[in-house]
Amino acid sequence: MRAGGEVPGFAEFFAGIGLVREAIEPLGWNCRFANDIAPAKAAMYAARFGREHLLVGDVNDVTLADLPDGLDLLTASFPCIDLSLAGNRNGLAGPHSGAIWPFLDLVGEMGRSRAAPAALLLENVTGLLTSEGGRDLRAICERAGALGYLLDLVVVDARWFTPQSRPRLFAVAVRRELLEGAGRAFPPTGEVTPLRPANVRRFQREHADLPLVETPLPPPPRGSRATLASILEDAPADGAPWWPRERVEALIAGMAPAHRERVDALLAGERDGVATMFRRVRAGRTVGEVRGDRLAGCLRTPHGGSSVQFLVDCRDGSARIRPLSAREYARLQGAPRFPIETGTRQAWLGFGDAVCVPAVRWLVDRALGFLLCESANAATGAQARMHDREAAYAASD
Ligand SMILES: C[S@@+](CC[C@H](N)C(=O)[O-])C[C@H]1O[C@@H](n2cnc3c(N)ncnc32)[C@H](O)[C@@H]1O
């Protein structure tokens, strides 16, 4: 894509601990800039990648002068606090999720004063599809469209890659001339598929005037080979982090019948004898709610006590409960060897807010890999390299 075989560069906005970088650098994208406002997350980022390209601060204060040349891709896994069902639903007028606007302002400035990036990758919760009745996502698509991009909206779920339920909405925006030139811009078909489920199709139907396209993507993997049991660490037999027996018994006794039955099923050896659990306040009481499948629930940031995810472990014939460990969070986000040099709570926060590495890698490879190929001949070589990479990922899983 770039002249003289130069390696394509990307900037990671809302970088958090850097799991977008973790996902796409092995594909051949070179990180030239990263920004996040949170110093504690930046410390986790730096422990993995160093500080060379990292600017810690508010995106509202980032200027064009801060950005290096040679940025072909800008990623924005922007805050979901104002959009998620668990959050306040203030939408893009909220103080957190509204940080997408200064990001898009920077994209516009780049286009006016130097080369516009070839592509943008936006990521958020699927609640963005319906936030403010769809008006929030509409406003983003309008702005990106006015800047010269066509957008493909897809939902990618972490469960296809790791044992975690985590559906996320991605808007893959590519400059119109590049996508059309590559013959990859098609009108949305309306067919409901795992990548483009009913909520995406509804949005596309209701906003048919937006510059929305459907690009050729293969079907995603059917599901992760890893099970919840396979990502668990060996915890000490007794004592912390396990809850005391009386606390476990009291919580199970207070569960709704459906959840107690799930614990009974684990004790009977179903689902490898393990499941994850959240605590929730129902009718003024804290109760435990156990998942009924082999997946962890969506990891979250532990701002409130109810967002820590627990393990219910019945493998030794009695129920035991402990929080999932920081390393287990990392494994569920597909970053099994990411350095963890912080306390557990900060690690929960960093990983809980992050993206799932193989999910982003899969999407960027399939949706933006064509930008890495300079010609049709190069595409053949790139495809061969992609298969080598797939083999390498499978071996490292
Ligand atoms: C959903 S998280 C992104 C996580 C990241 N993709 C990762 O893998 O760790 C959103 C990030 O936006 C950052 N953020 C929120 N408001 C910001 C602002 N005004 N300027 C810069 N970063 C901001 C948060 O600190 C948080 O790390």
The ligand as an SDF file (V2000), in Angstrom:
LIG
                    3D

 27 29  0  0  0  0  0  0  0  0999 V2000
  -12.7490    0.3520   25.9340 C   0  0  0  0  0  0  0  0  0  0  0  0
  -11.2950    0.9470   26.6010 S   0  0  0  0  0  0  0  0  0  0  0  0
  -10.1420    0.5120   25.3450 C   0  0  0  0  0  0  0  0  0  0  0  0
   -9.2440   -0.5880   25.7620 C   0  0  0  0  0  0  0  0  0  0  0  0
   -8.1810   -0.9530   24.7750 C   0  0  0  0  0  0  0  0  0  0  0  0
   -8.6650   -1.2720   23.4900 N   0  0  0  0  0  0  0  0  0  0  0  0
   -7.3970   -2.1300   25.3200 C   0  0  0  0  0  0  0  0  0  0  0  0
   -7.1920   -3.1070   24.6210 O   0  0  0  0  0  0  0  0  0  0  0  0
   -6.9810   -2.0770   26.4890 O   0  0  0  0  0  0  0  0  0  0  0  0
  -11.4550    2.6770   26.3980 C   0  0  0  0  0  0  0  0  0  0  0  0
  -10.2270    3.4490   26.8050 C   0  0  0  0  0  0  0  0  0  0  0  0
  -10.4520    4.8250   26.5580 O   0  0  0  0  0  0  0  0  0  0  0  0
   -9.7000    5.5540   27.5070 C   0  0  0  0  0  0  0  0  0  0  0  0
  -10.2420    6.9310   27.5400 N   0  0  0  0  0  0  0  0  0  0  0  0
  -11.4130    7.3300   28.0530 C   0  0  0  0  0  0  0  0  0  0  0  0
  -11.5880    8.6500   27.8850 N   0  0  0  0  0  0  0  0  0  0  0  0
  -10.4810    9.1040   27.2270 C   0  0  0  0  0  0  0  0  0  0  0  0
  -10.0730   10.3660   26.7770 C   0  0  0  0  0  0  0  0  0  0  0  0
  -10.8210   11.4650   26.9530 N   0  0  0  0  0  0  0  0  0  0  0  0
   -8.8730   10.4740   26.1450 N   0  0  0  0  0  0  0  0  0  0  0  0
   -8.0910    9.3830   25.9550 C   0  0  0  0  0  0  0  0  0  0  0  0
   -8.4510    8.1440   26.3840 N   0  0  0  0  0  0  0  0  0  0  0  0
   -9.6350    7.9990   27.0030 C   0  0  0  0  0  0  0  0  0  0  0  0
   -9.8690    4.7750   28.7910 C   0  0  0  0  0  0  0  0  0  0  0  0
   -8.8300    5.0280   29.7200 O   0  0  0  0  0  0  0  0  0  0  0  0
   -9.8750    3.3330   28.2740 C   0  0  0  0  0  0  0  0  0  0  0  0
   -8.6110    2.7350   28.3860 O   0  0  0  0  0  0  0  0  0  0  0  0
  1  2  1  0
  2  3  1  0
  2 10  1  0
  3  4  1  0
  4  5  1  0
  5  6  1  0
  5  7  1  0
  7  8  2  0
  7  9  1  0
 10 11  1  0
 11 12  1  0
 11 26  1  0
 12 13  1  0
 13 14  1  0
 13 24  1  0
 14 15  1  0
 14 23  1  0
 15 16  2  0
 16 17  1  0
 17 18  1  0
 17 23  2  0
 18 19  1  0
 18 20  2  0
 20 21  1  0
 21 22  2  0
 22 23  1  0
 24 25  1  0
 24 26  1  0
 26 27  1  0
M  CHG  2   2   1   9  -1
M  END
$$$$
